Amino acid sequence: MQKIWNDLVSILSSIALVDYILYIAVIILIILVVSLFYIMKMESEAKEEAEEGVSMNDELDLKTIAETIDENPKPLVDMTAYENEQEQKAIISYDELLEKTGQLKLNYEDEKMVDDEIPVKKINVTQMDIGDITSEIKEPPTEHAFFSSYEKEEAFLSVLKQMNELLNG
């Protein structure tokens, strides 16, 4: 091991300072050439995408997109004979279902203010309003349902406030 170390030291000491500078310059030149090729490749891909109408630098204007979607009619779906038959026999059609979306209203049994800042509302799970239809549920769901009490919510909120104070303080 000592012999290898001595040989390595003798080789490095025999090289002049100018040779070290030359080796470093060659390595930097190689890195620059590779970077140049990479940049040229990325620019050519960007030009191809711009020719196809897709630009990587364009910002999305959500308002324009929403207006375009609203202006264009919904595409017609080609339904098979079986799907047409099922749509005719359905209790509520797909179109009626789409019309009813967004009309769900929650009824609250109780509302309580926690620390005079956060309203906590208890949902009435036995009655839901969907548009013009009011449905009564005979039994509230007990299986696979979790309803937390006000005390647990208050404890959770107080822990959150303490954590916020620690982070801000």
C-alpha positions as CSV (number, residue, x, y, z in Angstrom):
1,M,0.0,0.0,0.0
2,Q,2.9,2.3,0.9
3,K,4.4,1.7,-2.6
4,I,1.2,2.6,-4.4
5,W,0.9,5.8,-2.4
6,N,4.6,6.7,-3.1
7,D,4.1,6.1,-6.8
8,L,0.9,8.2,-6.9
9,V,2.7,11.1,-5.1
10,S,5.7,10.9,-7.5
11,I,3.4,11.0,-10.6
12,L,1.5,14.0,-9.3
13,S,4.6,15.8,-8.2
14,S,6.2,15.3,-11.7
15,I,3.3,17.2,-13.4
16,A,3.8,20.9,-13.6
17,L,1.2,23.6,-12.6
18,V,0.6,24.5,-16.2
19,D,-0.5,20.9,-16.9
20,Y,-3.0,21.0,-14.0
21,I,-4.5,24.2,-15.4
22,L,-4.7,22.6,-18.9
23,Y,-6.5,19.5,-17.5
24,I,-9.0,21.7,-15.6
25,A,-9.6,23.8,-18.7
26,V,-10.3,20.7,-20.8
27,I,-12.8,19.4,-18.3
28,I,-14.6,22.8,-18.2
29,L,-14.7,22.9,-22.0
30,I,-16.2,19.4,-22.1
31,I,-18.9,20.5,-19.6
32,L,-19.7,23.6,-21.6
33,V,-20.0,21.7,-24.9
34,V,-22.4,19.2,-23.3
35,S,-24.5,22.0,-21.8
36,L,-24.6,23.7,-25.2
37,F,-25.9,20.6,-26.8
38,Y,-28.6,20.2,-24.1
39,I,-29.7,23.8,-24.5
40,M,-29.9,23.4,-28.3
41,K,-32.0,20.3,-27.9
42,M,-34.4,22.0,-25.5
43,E,-34.9,25.0,-27.8
44,S,-35.6,22.7,-30.8
45,E,-38.3,20.8,-28.7
46,A,-39.8,24.2,-27.7
47,K,-40.0,25.3,-31.3
48,E,-41.7,22.0,-32.3
49,E,-44.3,22.4,-29.5
50,A,-44.9,26.1,-30.6
51,E,-45.5,24.9,-34.1
52,E,-48.0,22.4,-32.8
53,G,-49.8,25.2,-30.9
54,V,-48.6,24.2,-27.5
55,S,-46.4,26.6,-25.6
56,M,-44.7,25.8,-22.4
57,N,-44.5,29.4,-21.3
58,D,-48.2,30.4,-21.8
59,E,-50.1,31.0,-18.6
60,L,-53.6,29.4,-18.3
61,D,-56.4,32.0,-18.3
62,L,-59.0,30.2,-16.3
63,K,-61.7,32.7,-17.1
64,T,-61.2,32.2,-20.9
65,I,-61.3,28.5,-20.5
66,A,-64.5,28.6,-18.5
67,E,-66.1,30.9,-21.0
68,T,-65.0,28.6,-23.8
69,I,-66.5,25.6,-22.1
70,D,-69.8,27.4,-21.4
71,E,-70.1,28.6,-25.0
72,N,-69.5,25.2,-26.6
73,P,-72.4,22.8,-26.4
74,K,-72.0,19.5,-24.6
75,P,-70.8,16.8,-27.0
76,L,-73.4,14.3,-27.9
77,V,-72.7,10.8,-26.6
78,D,-73.5,7.9,-29.0
79,M,-75.5,5.5,-26.9
80,T,-76.2,2.0,-27.8
81,A,-79.8,0.6,-28.0
82,Y,-79.4,-1.0,-24.6
83,E,-78.2,2.3,-23.1
84,N,-81.2,4.2,-24.7
85,E,-83.6,1.6,-23.3
86,Q,-82.1,1.9,-19.8
87,E,-82.2,5.7,-19.9
88,Q,-86.0,5.5,-20.9
89,K,-86.7,3.0,-18.0
90,A,-84.7,4.9,-15.4
91,I,-86.4,6.4,-12.4
92,I,-84.3,9.5,-12.8
93,S,-82.4,10.2,-16.0
94,Y,-78.8,11.2,-16.3
95,D,-79.9,14.7,-17.4
96,E,-82.2,15.1,-14.5
97,L,-79.4,14.0,-12.2
98,L,-77.0,16.6,-13.6
99,E,-79.7,19.3,-13.2
100,K,-80.0,18.4,-9.5
101,T,-76.3,18.6,-8.7
102,G,-75.4,21.5,-6.6
103,Q,-78.9,21.8,-5.1
104,L,-78.1,19.8,-2.0
105,K,-78.9,21.7,1.2
106,L,-77.8,20.6,4.7
107,N,-80.1,21.1,7.6
108,Y,-78.5,22.0,10.9
109,E,-79.9,20.9,14.3
110,D,-77.7,23.0,16.5
111,E,-75.1,25.7,16.1
112,K,-72.5,26.6,18.8
113,M,-69.8,29.3,18.8
114,V,-66.4,28.1,20.1
115,D,-64.3,30.9,21.7
116,D,-66.6,33.4,20.0
117,E,-64.7,32.8,16.8
118,I,-65.5,29.5,15.2
119,P,-69.0,28.3,14.5
120,V,-69.6,24.6,15.0
121,K,-72.8,23.2,13.5
122,K,-74.4,19.9,14.1
123,I,-75.9,18.4,10.9
124,N,-79.4,16.9,10.9
125,V,-78.7,13.5,9.4
126,T,-82.4,12.5,9.4
127,Q,-83.5,15.1,6.8
128,M,-81.9,16.4,3.7
129,D,-83.2,18.8,1.1
130,I,-82.4,18.1,-2.5
131,G,-84.0,20.8,-4.7
132,D,-87.7,20.5,-4.4
133,I,-87.5,17.0,-2.8
134,T,-87.2,16.6,0.9
135,S,-86.2,13.1,2.0
136,E,-86.7,11.7,5.5
137,I,-84.3,9.0,6.7
138,K,-85.9,6.7,9.1
139,E,-82.8,5.8,11.1
140,P,-79.6,7.8,11.1
141,P,-76.6,5.7,9.9
142,T,-74.9,4.1,12.8
143,E,-72.5,1.7,11.1
144,H,-69.3,3.1,9.6
145,A,-70.3,6.6,10.8
146,F,-68.3,8.7,13.2
147,F,-69.8,11.7,14.9
148,S,-67.5,13.6,17.2
149,S,-68.8,15.5,20.2
150,Y,-68.4,19.2,20.8
151,E,-65.9,18.5,23.6
152,K,-63.6,16.7,21.2
153,E,-63.9,19.5,18.7
154,E,-63.2,22.1,21.3
155,A,-60.2,20.1,22.6
156,F,-58.9,19.8,19.0
157,L,-59.4,23.5,18.4
158,S,-57.6,24.5,21.6
159,V,-54.6,22.3,20.6
160,L,-54.6,24.0,17.2
161,K,-54.6,27.4,18.9
162,Q,-51.7,26.4,21.2
163,M,-49.7,25.1,18.2
164,N,-50.4,28.3,16.3
165,E,-49.1,30.3,19.3
166,L,-46.0,28.2,19.5
167,L,-45.3,28.7,15.8
168,N,-46.0,32.4,15.8
169,G,-44.4,33.1,19.2
